[in-house]
Amino acid sequence: MTLFGTTLDAEQIAALLSLLALLVFWLVVLRRERGYARWFKQWEADRKARREAEQAAEKRGASPDGRKGPWG
């Protein structure tokens, strides 16, 4: 096989194929990592929103003077 005027033997072709496979592998890993980071940020934002909604509900349900329980 000739590439840019250079004849490549079997070892060089195998090396090129392995480098290409490694590049594809790292692109897949990068894509999954970015997807995980995006999912985690969304999950964290949803968790924070749920927590803030719970805290707002607790404040609305509290007595006006802030006392809780039978002893104040």
Buried (B, 14 or more C-beta within 10 A) or exposed (E): EEEEEEEBEEEEEEEEEEEEEEEEEEEEEEEEEEEEEEEEEEEEEEEEEEEEEEEEEEEEEEEEEEEEEEEE
